[in-house]
Amino acid sequence: MRIVHIVECFAAGTAHFINLLTQYTSCEHIVIHGERSDEIKAEAVKAKFPNGVTFIRWKSVQRELKPMRDLKALIELHNILSKIDNIDVIHLHSSKAGFLGRITCFLMRRQNVIYTPNGASFSRADISATKKSLFIALERIADKLSGRVVCCSSSESKSFNEIGIKSTYINNGTSIPALLPEKPNTSKMGSDSETFTIVTVGRVTEQKNPTLFNKIANFFVEQKNIQFIWVGEGEAKQKKLLEAENIRLTGWLPKEEVDNIVHHADVYLSTSLWEGLPFSVLEAISIGKCVLLSDCVGNVDLVKDGFNGFIFDTAEKAITKIQWLTENKENIPLMENNSREWSMRDFDIKVVSKKYEELYSSLVSANTPYVVSSSV
């Protein structure tokens, strides 16, 4: 099958998700992509893809709502698609590509269209109520034109169903690594082997809520045996929010070093305001981490309270859970094991990619309706 992926945000989790689909499905893949050069160059993203994937630059697309620029991007996308023969399925990724892509497919009378939001625009917590209502209206318009919505998590699917847009879901997935052997911890900030380390991985943005992360860390600033690590980079004004003395901001690191830091941490913390189904947390539970996650779309699908960690909705509740974990460390290995087993069962990319391949095949075969299992 020839699958055409269309994406504006060719970076971070969305690009990683497409990369995994190209690796683990036995299809021919063409990726039509934008570029956010302020985050990462498209060439650097493409270098991580397997051989045989075809890339086409979508030059005029950009993130923000700008009618004239969006019209130009729509025309360009139409021209690109008109030059590709024998398309079996068009898979749209993220909100901007989802909107412009569904308009284009409607105008071209293209069938077999899937839209995976990977973080619904109307779930953003950094926008006004008016803008949120606009995003909901745009989603409803696009849904009437073409395609079906296949979300990346149960909670994201629920958010679409709640605004009257029928959706199903297939969980995001990740490759399940072999467990790393125990070895001397080189990730701690101090020399004390008893240091309790709390880590997060991701770009320092408003979405990831560095203000909340800093508030939680700052409570423990006098307790030298509790340290926080943020692996990632971001804008200067966002990084300045991580001002607590017990936070180490590492910048971007080689994957092996990131894996080592997360592996040796005691708890993985996410303070996100909204997500789709975050790959950083998926990868953390895949190596068996106890997690402490904010109560938002996406995060809620990756933690079972008291089973593999805890969920929280205020800094005070997160602080209380950290205090409990530091005083009851014997419970952490059980939670780590629960994370690992749950990840292997429900979030293995081999299982997830098989579901997508079945979905692609069912769209090509018009007489075969596709039903997404609620367990995946």
N, C-alpha and C positions, 0 to 999 in steps of 0.2 A: 504494500500500500504506500502511496505517496502522501505524506502528511505535511501540510504547510502550517508552520507556527507563525503567529504575528504578535509582536510584543513592542511596546514603547519603552518600558523600563528594562533595558537589557543590562541589568546589574543585580547584585545581591541575590535574594532568595528566588525571585522570578526566573532569572537566568539559570540559576542552579537547578531549579525544577525542570526547565526545558532540557538542560544538559542531561539530567538523569533519564528523561524520557527517550532521548536520542541514543543513550547507551543501552537501555534495557528493553526496548521494543524492537522487534525485527521489521522495521519499516524504513522507507526512504524519507529523510527529513530535510525540509527546506525552512530556514528561519529568516523571516523578514523582520528587521529590528531597527529600533531607534538607538540613540546613544546619549547617555548622560555623562559627558566627558568630565564634569566636575566631580563625579564619583569614581568612575573607572572607564578607561578607554575600551571601545568595543573590541579592538584587536586583542587586548589582554583577556577579555571574556572568551572570545572565539578560540584562543589558544588552548583552553581547557576542554574543548569539545572533542569528541572522537573524530577520526578521519572519516570522510564521506559525507559529512553534513554540508549542505550548501547554504551560504549566507548572502542575503540581499539587504543593502542598507536602505532604510526608510528615512531619508534625509530631513524631511520637513516636519516630522512629528515631534512634539514636545509635551511636557507634562501638564502645564496649566491650561485653563480654558481661555482660548484666544480665537474667536470665530474665524477671522481671516486666515490665520495660520492653520487652523483645524481644517478649513475648506481646502487649502493647498495640500495638506497631508492626505485628505480624503481622495483628492484627484490623483495624487501620486500613488497611493495604495491601489486604486482602481487600475492604473496603468501597469503597475508591477504584476498584479494578479492576472491581468489579461494576457500577459506574456508567458504564463506558466501553464503548460499542458498537463492533462490527465491528473488533476487534483482529486484525491479521494476524500480527504477530510481537511477542513480548515479549523485550526485550534487557536483561539484568541486568548491572550494572557494579559491580565491587568485591565483596569477600568478604561483608560484611553483607547487602547487597542480594541477592547471589547465594544466600545461605542462606535468608533469609526469603522471597525471591521464589520460589525453587523449591518451598518448602513450600506457599506460597499457590497457586501454579499447579497443584500436585498436588491440593490440596483442591478447587480450582475446575475440575479436569480441563481445564486450559488446555493446548493444544498449541503447537507452534512457539515454543519457549523457547530462548534462547541465553544463556550466561553467560560474560562476559569478565572475568577476575579483575583484570587490570591491576595486578599485584603480589600474588602469592599470600600469604595470611596465614601459612601454615606456612613460608614462606621468610624470614620476619622473623628478624633476628639479635639483636633486643633482647628476646627472650622466652625463658622456660625450656624445657627439653626436655619437661616435663610439658604446658605450654601448647601447644607445637608439636604434640605427639601429639593433644591435644584438637582442635586446628584440623584436623588431618588426618582425624580421625574424623568431624568435622562435615562436611567436604567429601565424604567417602565416603557419608555418610547422604544428603546433599542430592542427590548424583549419582544415587542409586538412585530418587529421587522423580520428577524431571522435568528436561528440558532437556539440551542438549549443551554441552560446554565448548569454547569457541573462544578460545584464548589470544592475547595480543598480541605474542608473540615465540616463536621456536623454543625457546629455553632455558626459557621459562615452561611451554610445552607439555611439554617433556621432564620437568620437575619434577612435573607432574601424572601423566604416564604412569608415572613411577618409583614413585608411591604407589598404582598400580593403577587410576587414573582415566583412561579413554580421552579423549584430547583432540586437537584439531587447532589450527592457528593461522593468523591473518592478521596480518601485521605492523601495528603502529601506523604512521601516516604523517603527513606534514606538508606544507604548501604549499611549493613550491620557489620561493624568491624570485629576482628578478633579482640578479645580482652587483652589489654596491655599488661605485661608482667609488672609486679610491684618492684619499684626501684627507688633509690633515694630521691626525695622530692627537691627539685631545683626551682620550683615555681613560687615558693614561699617568699614573702617580703623580708623576713628576718631569719635568724639562725635557729630560732626556737622550733623544734620539731612538733611541739604541741600547738602551734598556731592553727587556729580554725579559719579556713579560707573559704570565701564566698566569691563566686566568679560569674561574670556575664560576658557574652560575646556578641558584638554587633556594632554597627555604625552609631555614633553618638548623635542622635537626632531627637527632635521633640517627641516623635512616635515612641521611642524607647524610654522616654521619661527620665532623663538624668537627674532632674530635680528630686524626684522621689527616691531614686537610688542614693543620692547624696544625703537625703534626710535620714534614711535608714542607716547608712554607714556612720553618719555623724553621731548618732546615739551611742555608738560603741567606740568612739575615738579615744577614750581613756583606757579602754581594755586592749592592751597591746597584743594580747593573744588572739584577737579577732581582726582579720584583715580582709579587704575587698579588692578585687581585681576587675577592671573593665578592659577587655581585649577589643580594640577597635580604634577608629579615628572618626573625626567629624569636624563640623564648623567650629571656629574659635569660640563663638558666643555660647555654644552648647557645651563645649569642653570645660569652659570656665565654671559651669554649674557643678562640676565634680570637684569641689574645693576641699572636701574633708581630707584631713591629713592621712587617714588610713585607707585612702583609695589610690591604687596604682593604675594609671592609664597607660597601657603599653604601646598604643598605636597598632597598626596591622603587623602581624607576625607570620612567618612560614607556617603552613598547616601542621607540620610535625610539632612545632613549638606550642601552637594553640592546643592541639590534642593533649600534649603533656601537661599543660596548665590545668585544663578542664579535668583531666584524668585524676590529678592529685588534689583537686579542690574537694572540700567537704560538701558544699551545697552549690547548686546552680540557681541563680536568681534572675528572674525577668520582671522588670517594672513597666512593661509596655502598656500603652494606652489602648492600642488595637493591633490585631494581627490577622493573618489568614490562617495558616498553621505554620508557625515559625521553625525554620530549618535549624537554627541554632539550638533550640530546645529539643527538637527531634534528635539531633546528633548527640546532645547531652544524655538523653535517656537511652540512646542506643549503646552508649558505653557504660550505662548503669550509674546514673547520677540521681541523688536525692534532689528534688526540685522545689523551689519556692516561687510561685508564679502569680502575677497580678490577675485579678478577675476580669478578663476581657475576652472578646471573640478570638478564637484560636488557642490561646493559652488554656482555656477551660477544658479543651479536648485532650490535653497532655498531662493532666494531673488528676489523681483521685485522692481526695483529702485523707491523709493518714496512711495511704497505701504506698505511694511512691514520692510523697512530699506533701506540700500544703498549698492552698490557694489563699490569697488575701486581698482585701479591698482598701486597706488603709496602711499607712506607715506603721502605726502602732501595732496592728495585727501581725505585720511582717516581723517587727522587732520581737514581739512575744514568741513567735515561732522559732526565730533564731536562738533566743534565750533557751527555749525548751530543748532544741537540738543540741546546743552546747552542753546542756546538763544531762542529756539522755543520749549520748553518742552511740550507745549500744543498739539503738533503733535504726541508725543510718544504714548499716550493711543490708538489713532486710529491705528497706526502701530502695536501695540501689539495685538489689536483685530483682525486685518487683518491676522497676523501670526497665531493666534489661529484657526481662521475659515478655513484658507487655509490648515493647518495641519490636521484638522478634516476631511476635504474633500478628500485630496489627499495622506496623509501620515499615516493614521491610520493603525496600523499593522493588524487589523481585515480585512480591505479591501485588503491589500497587501498579506496577507497569503492566502486569498481566491483565489487570482490570481495565486499564486504558486501551490495551490492544484489543480486548474483547469489545469495548465500546466502539472503537474505530471500525472494527469488522462488522458490528451490528448496523452501523450507519451505512456502510457500503452495501450490506445485504438488507434491502428495504423490508423484507418480509420477516426479519428477526428483531422483535422489540427487545430493548435492553433495559434490564432492571438492576439498579445498583444495590448491592448487599448493604444492609445497615451496619454490618460489622467491619466494613472497609471504607 
